[in-house]
């Protein structure tokens, strides 16, 4: 287990800069690069460590542009000297030699904090624009697929068949694969992977619940090195709400609130939610991750539909506006759109079901309608005019 603060102390003690190689599970070229770099004489002038980008997610998003493999060279203080992408080992070795030769004149850059300068407001127009952007794509993730599915309900036709899911989850939503084709998760999976499996399969929820600590933080993996990543908190909350929605068991709702209480108590800022609690000097640099915030918004919007507590709709809106203020990524905008639709166009039903068939639907026990409750009125079907389509 690599402890970054210990590595920084070693770097200061030995007067060496640090090379960090970010790899991923199954990255063969990463193994080749690591073996080559370790064999170089110049590497002895550095402290060299390898970090798995999935485990060390907080370091990966701060020290790279999201590319695997990446070598990031850090100063003894943990500032960024260079980010080297790709697998050209000759080029990598030349850069490392050049950095060492010029170490006295190179000025490292401090890891930048990421937070909106000001919060913009997501609106109906942005939902419509997001849908139009997705309609111009071919490959979509499962949240984009869910948005397309609702649009298709109001605009039927074979046009939806042109879309391909980027993974099995999106293909399940599109009807191109079946739930029984999912590979079962195990203790070796990361918590976000387990959460998605639980949401889609309605199985192995106990495996996910075991990852939740007494304070509500979700352990990243069985290795327990990190706990409380926002993406794990958000997807776990959504999966548990899905379990509540199909079983009606209140325990899932109770655990969801515990998971989200941790988010509010530990990760909340005025302009959004931090990606993690801060495990060391590097990850204590504030970083508001728009993707994780948009997933959090979905969990909060569902909790708002269930409880009617406007505090949850306000928290969802904060997460939506925070991520909207940081990026125009279609993937993030799709998630924001789903949360927004749930808040303003959500439909309550007393029939147990999840939201994969219709993102507006939320099981709420005890509503006094035979079928659906929409904006205070009982409805016999979900096919009524909504402003987005």
C-alpha positions as CSV (number, residue, x, y, z in Angstrom):
1,X,0.0,0.0,0.0
2,X,1.4,3.4,-1.1
3,X,1.0,6.2,1.4
4,X,1.5,9.5,-0.4
5,X,2.5,11.5,2.7
6,X,5.2,8.9,3.5
7,X,6.4,9.1,-0.1
8,X,6.7,12.9,0.2
9,X,8.6,12.6,3.4
10,X,11.0,10.2,1.7
11,X,11.4,12.5,-1.2
12,X,12.3,15.4,1.1
13,X,14.7,13.3,3.1
14,X,16.6,11.9,0.1
15,X,16.3,15.1,-1.9
16,X,14.6,13.4,-4.9
17,X,11.6,14.2,-7.1
18,X,8.9,11.6,-7.5
19,X,7.7,9.7,-10.6
20,X,4.1,8.5,-10.4
21,X,3.0,6.0,-13.0
22,X,-0.8,5.7,-13.2
23,X,-2.0,2.3,-14.4
24,X,-5.3,0.4,-14.5
25,X,-6.4,-3.1,-14.2
26,X,-5.4,-5.1,-17.2
27,X,-3.2,-2.4,-18.7
28,X,-0.5,-4.4,-20.4
29,X,1.4,-1.4,-21.7
30,X,1.5,0.0,-18.1
31,X,3.3,-3.1,-17.0
32,X,5.8,-2.7,-19.9
33,X,6.4,0.9,-19.1
34,X,6.9,0.2,-15.4
35,X,9.4,-2.6,-16.1
36,X,11.3,-0.4,-18.5
37,X,11.4,2.7,-16.3
38,X,12.6,0.7,-13.3
39,X,15.5,-0.6,-15.4
40,X,16.8,2.9,-16.2
41,X,19.8,4.4,-14.4
42,X,18.0,7.8,-14.4
43,X,15.2,6.4,-12.4
44,X,17.5,6.0,-9.4
45,X,17.6,9.8,-9.2
46,X,13.9,9.7,-8.5
47,X,11.5,8.0,-6.1
48,X,9.3,5.8,-8.4
49,X,5.8,4.6,-7.4
50,X,2.9,3.1,-9.4
51,X,-0.7,3.9,-8.5
52,X,-3.8,2.2,-9.7
53,X,-6.0,4.9,-11.1
54,X,-9.2,3.2,-9.9
55,X,-8.0,2.8,-6.3
56,X,-6.2,6.2,-6.1
57,X,-9.0,8.0,-7.9
58,X,-8.4,11.3,-6.0
59,X,-4.8,11.4,-7.1
60,X,-5.6,10.4,-10.6
61,X,-8.0,13.2,-11.3
62,X,-5.7,15.8,-9.7
63,X,-2.4,14.7,-11.3
64,X,-3.5,13.6,-14.9
65,X,-5.8,14.5,-17.7
66,X,-7.6,11.2,-17.3
67,X,-5.3,9.3,-19.7
68,X,-3.9,5.8,-19.0
69,X,-0.9,5.4,-18.9
70,X,0.4,8.6,-17.5
71,X,3.6,9.4,-15.7
72,X,3.4,12.5,-13.5
73,X,6.6,13.9,-12.1
74,X,6.2,15.7,-8.7
75,X,8.6,17.8,-6.7
76,X,9.6,17.0,-3.2
77,X,6.8,19.2,-2.0
78,X,4.1,17.5,-4.1
79,X,3.9,20.1,-6.9
80,X,3.6,19.1,-10.6
81,X,6.8,19.2,-12.7
82,X,5.5,17.3,-15.7
83,X,2.7,15.2,-17.0
84,X,3.9,12.6,-19.6
85,X,1.2,10.7,-21.5
86,X,1.5,7.7,-23.8
87,X,3.7,4.6,-24.0
88,X,6.8,5.7,-26.0
89,X,9.4,4.6,-23.5
90,X,12.3,6.3,-25.3
91,X,10.5,9.6,-25.2
92,X,9.7,9.1,-21.5
93,X,13.3,8.3,-20.6
94,X,14.5,11.4,-22.5
95,X,12.0,13.6,-20.7
96,X,13.0,12.2,-17.3
97,X,16.7,12.9,-18.0
98,X,15.9,16.4,-19.2
99,X,13.9,17.1,-16.1
100,X,16.7,15.9,-13.8
101,X,19.3,17.9,-15.7
102,X,17.2,21.1,-15.4
103,X,15.8,20.4,-11.8
104,X,17.4,23.6,-10.5
105,X,15.6,25.9,-13.0
106,X,12.3,24.1,-13.5
107,X,9.5,25.8,-11.5
108,X,6.8,23.2,-10.4
109,X,3.1,24.1,-10.6
110,X,0.9,23.7,-7.6
111,X,-2.0,21.3,-8.0
112,X,-4.9,23.6,-8.9
113,X,-8.1,23.5,-6.8
114,X,-11.3,23.0,-8.8
115,X,-14.5,24.8,-7.9
116,X,-17.0,27.0,-9.8
117,X,-16.2,30.7,-9.8
118,X,-19.9,31.2,-9.6
119,X,-22.9,28.9,-9.7
120,X,-24.9,28.9,-12.9
121,X,-28.5,27.8,-12.9
122,X,-29.5,24.7,-14.9
123,X,-32.9,25.1,-16.6
124,X,-35.5,23.5,-18.9
125,X,-33.5,24.8,-21.9
126,X,-30.4,22.9,-20.8
127,X,-32.5,19.6,-20.6
128,X,-33.7,20.2,-24.2
129,X,-30.2,21.0,-25.4
130,X,-28.8,17.9,-23.8
131,X,-31.4,15.7,-25.4
132,X,-30.6,17.2,-28.8
133,X,-26.9,16.6,-28.3
134,X,-27.5,12.9,-27.4
135,X,-29.7,12.5,-30.4
136,X,-26.7,13.4,-32.5
137,X,-24.5,10.7,-31.0
138,X,-24.2,7.0,-31.6
139,X,-22.5,5.6,-28.5
140,X,-24.2,6.4,-25.2
141,X,-23.8,5.5,-21.5
142,X,-26.6,4.2,-19.3
143,X,-27.8,7.6,-18.1
144,X,-27.9,8.9,-21.7
145,X,-29.8,5.8,-22.6
146,X,-32.3,6.4,-19.8
147,X,-32.9,9.9,-21.1
148,X,-33.3,8.6,-24.7
149,X,-35.8,6.0,-23.5
150,X,-38.1,8.6,-22.0
151,X,-37.8,10.7,-25.2
152,X,-38.6,7.7,-27.2
153,X,-41.8,7.2,-25.2
154,X,-43.1,10.5,-26.6
155,X,-41.4,10.2,-30.0
156,X,-41.7,6.5,-30.9
157,X,-39.9,5.0,-33.9
158,X,-37.0,2.9,-35.0
159,X,-34.6,5.8,-34.6
160,X,-33.6,4.6,-31.2
161,X,-32.0,1.4,-32.7
162,X,-29.1,3.4,-34.1
163,X,-27.7,3.9,-30.6
164,X,-25.1,1.6,-29.0
165,X,-24.4,1.3,-25.4
166,X,-20.8,1.8,-24.2
167,X,-21.2,-1.0,-21.7
168,X,-23.7,-3.7,-20.7
169,X,-25.6,-1.3,-18.4
170,X,-26.4,1.1,-21.2
171,X,-27.3,-1.8,-23.5
172,X,-29.7,-3.2,-20.9
173,X,-31.5,0.1,-20.8
174,X,-31.6,0.2,-24.6
175,X,-33.0,-3.4,-24.7
176,X,-29.9,-4.8,-26.5
177,X,-28.8,-7.0,-23.6
178,X,-30.4,-8.8,-20.7
179,X,-29.8,-8.4,-17.0
180,X,-28.9,-12.1,-16.7
181,X,-25.8,-11.3,-18.9
182,X,-24.3,-9.2,-16.1
183,X,-21.1,-10.7,-14.6
184,X,-21.7,-11.1,-10.9
185,X,-19.6,-8.8,-8.7
186,X,-17.4,-10.0,-5.9
187,X,-15.5,-8.5,-2.9
188,X,-12.7,-7.7,-5.4
189,X,-14.9,-5.1,-7.3
190,X,-14.8,-1.4,-6.5
191,X,-17.9,0.0,-4.7
192,X,-19.1,2.0,-7.7
193,X,-19.1,-1.2,-9.7
194,X,-21.0,-3.1,-7.0
195,X,-23.5,-0.3,-6.8
196,X,-24.3,-0.4,-10.5
197,X,-24.7,-4.2,-10.4
198,X,-27.1,-3.9,-7.4
199,X,-29.1,-1.3,-9.2
200,X,-29.6,-3.3,-12.3
201,X,-29.7,-6.9,-10.9
202,X,-31.5,-6.2,-7.6
203,X,-29.1,-8.7,-6.2
204,X,-26.1,-8.8,-3.7
205,X,-27.2,-5.6,-1.9
206,X,-25.6,-7.1,1.3
207,X,-22.2,-7.0,-0.5
208,X,-22.7,-3.3,-1.0
209,X,-24.0,-2.6,2.5
210,X,-20.9,-4.3,4.0
211,X,-18.8,-1.5,2.4
212,X,-20.6,1.2,4.4
213,X,-18.9,2.2,7.6
214,X,-20.6,3.3,10.8
215,X,-20.2,7.0,9.9
216,X,-21.9,6.5,6.5
217,X,-18.7,6.6,4.4
218,X,-18.4,3.9,1.7
219,X,-15.2,2.1,1.4
220,X,-13.7,2.2,-2.1
221,X,-12.6,-1.4,-2.1
222,X,-12.1,-4.4,0.2
223,X,-8.6,-3.1,0.9
224,X,-10.2,-0.3,2.9
225,X,-7.4,2.2,2.0
226,X,-9.8,4.9,1.0
227,X,-13.3,5.6,2.1
228,X,-15.8,8.4,1.3
229,X,-15.3,9.0,-2.4
230,X,-18.3,11.0,-3.6
231,X,-18.8,8.8,-6.6
232,X,-19.1,5.8,-4.3
233,X,-21.4,7.6,-1.9
234,X,-23.7,8.8,-4.8
235,X,-24.0,5.5,-6.7
236,X,-24.4,3.5,-3.4
237,X,-27.3,5.9,-2.4
238,X,-28.9,5.5,-5.8
239,X,-28.6,1.7,-5.7
240,X,-30.1,1.5,-2.2
241,X,-33.0,3.7,-3.3
242,X,-33.5,1.3,-6.2
243,X,-33.6,-1.6,-3.7
244,X,-36.1,0.3,-1.6
245,X,-38.2,0.9,-4.7
246,X,-38.4,-2.7,-5.7
247,X,-38.7,-4.3,-2.2
248,X,-40.4,-1.6,-0.1
249,X,-38.0,-2.4,2.7
250,X,-37.4,0.7,4.8
251,X,-33.9,-0.4,5.9
252,X,-32.6,0.6,2.4
253,X,-34.0,4.1,2.9
254,X,-32.5,4.4,6.3
255,X,-29.0,3.3,5.1
256,X,-29.4,5.7,2.1
257,X,-29.9,8.7,4.5
258,X,-26.9,7.6,6.5
259,X,-24.7,7.5,3.4
260,X,-25.9,11.0,2.3
261,X,-25.5,12.4,5.8
262,X,-21.8,11.6,5.5
263,X,-21.8,13.6,2.2
264,X,-23.4,16.6,3.9
265,X,-21.2,16.4,7.0
266,X,-17.9,15.8,5.2
267,X,-18.0,16.7,1.5
268,X,-20.3,19.7,1.2
269,X,-19.1,23.2,0.3
270,X,-21.0,26.3,-0.6
271,X,-20.4,25.7,-4.3
272,X,-20.8,21.9,-4.5
273,X,-19.4,18.6,-3.2
274,X,-15.8,17.6,-2.9
275,X,-14.7,14.4,-4.6
276,X,-13.3,12.9,-1.4
277,X,-12.6,13.8,2.3
278,X,-8.9,14.4,1.6
279,X,-6.6,11.5,2.5
280,X,-3.2,13.2,2.2
281,X,-1.5,16.5,1.2
282,X,-2.4,16.0,-2.5
283,X,-6.0,15.0,-2.1
284,X,-6.7,17.7,0.4
285,X,-6.4,20.2,-2.5
286,X,-10.2,21.0,-3.0
287,X,-11.6,19.3,-6.1
288,X,-15.3,19.4,-7.0
289,X,-15.9,16.6,-9.5
290,X,-18.8,17.5,-11.8
291,X,-19.5,13.8,-12.8
292,X,-19.8,12.7,-9.2
293,X,-21.9,15.8,-8.3
294,X,-24.3,15.0,-11.1
295,X,-24.7,11.4,-9.9
296,X,-25.3,12.8,-6.4
297,X,-28.0,15.0,-7.7
298,X,-29.9,12.0,-9.0
299,X,-29.8,10.3,-5.5
300,X,-31.0,13.5,-3.8
301,X,-33.8,14.1,-6.4
302,X,-35.1,10.5,-5.8
303,X,-35.0,11.1,-2.0
304,X,-37.0,14.3,-2.5
305,X,-39.7,12.4,-4.4
306,X,-39.9,9.8,-1.7
307,X,-40.0,12.1,1.3
308,X,-41.4,15.3,-0.1
309,X,-38.7,17.1,1.9
310,X,-37.6,20.2,-0.1
311,X,-34.3,20.1,1.6
312,X,-33.4,17.2,-0.7
313,X,-34.5,19.1,-3.8
314,X,-32.4,22.0,-2.8
315,X,-29.3,19.8,-2.2
316,X,-30.0,18.2,-5.6
317,X,-30.1,21.6,-7.2
318,X,-26.9,22.6,-5.6
319,X,-25.1,19.5,-7.1
320,X,-26.8,20.1,-10.5
321,X,-25.7,23.7,-10.7
322,X,-22.2,23.0,-9.4
323,X,-21.5,20.4,-12.1
324,X,-23.2,22.5,-14.7
325,X,-20.9,25.4,-13.8
326,X,-17.8,23.3,-14.3
327,X,-18.4,21.4,-17.5
328,X,-20.6,21.1,-20.6
329,X,-19.9,17.3,-20.9
330,X,-22.9,15.6,-22.4
331,X,-22.5,12.7,-20.0
332,X,-22.7,15.1,-17.0
333,X,-25.5,17.1,-18.6
334,X,-27.5,13.8,-19.1
335,X,-27.3,13.1,-15.3
336,X,-28.2,16.7,-14.5
337,X,-31.2,16.4,-16.8
338,X,-32.4,13.2,-15.1
339,X,-32.2,14.8,-11.7
340,X,-33.9,17.9,-12.9
341,X,-36.7,15.9,-14.5
342,X,-37.2,14.0,-11.3
343,X,-37.5,17.2,-9.3
344,X,-39.9,19.0,-11.6
345,X,-41.6,16.2,-13.5
346,X,-41.4,13.3,-11.1
347,X,-44.2,10.8,-10.9
348,X,-45.0,8.9,-7.7
349,X,-46.5,5.4,-7.7
350,X,-47.5,3.0,-4.9
351,X,-46.5,0.1,-7.1
352,X,-43.0,-1.2,-6.4
353,X,-40.7,-0.6,-9.3
354,X,-37.3,1.0,-10.2
355,X,-36.7,4.0,-12.5
356,X,-34.9,2.1,-15.3
357,X,-38.0,2.0,-17.5
358,X,-39.0,5.6,-16.9
359,X,-36.7,8.0,-15.1
360,X,-39.7,10.0,-13.8
361,X,-41.1,7.1,-11.8
362,X,-40.5,6.7,-8.0
363,X,-42.2,4.2,-5.7
364,X,-43.6,6.0,-2.7
365,X,-45.6,4.0,-0.2
366,X,-49.0,5.3,1.0
367,X,-49.9,7.6,-1.9
368,X,-53.7,7.9,-2.3
369,X,-54.0,7.1,-6.0
370,X,-54.8,3.9,-7.8
371,X,-51.9,4.3,-10.2
372,X,-49.8,7.5,-10.3
373,X,-49.5,10.8,-8.5
374,X,-48.2,13.7,-10.6
375,X,-48.0,17.3,-9.2
376,X,-50.7,16.6,-6.7
377,X,-53.1,15.0,-9.2
378,X,-54.0,11.3,-9.6
379,X,-53.3,9.9,-13.1
380,X,-54.2,6.6,-14.7
381,X,-51.1,6.5,-17.0
382,X,-47.8,8.2,-17.4
383,X,-48.6,9.4,-20.9
384,X,-49.4,13.1,-20.4
385,X,-47.8,16.2,-21.8
386,X,-44.5,17.3,-20.2
387,X,-42.7,20.4,-21.2
388,X,-39.4,18.9,-22.4
389,X,-40.9,16.9,-25.3
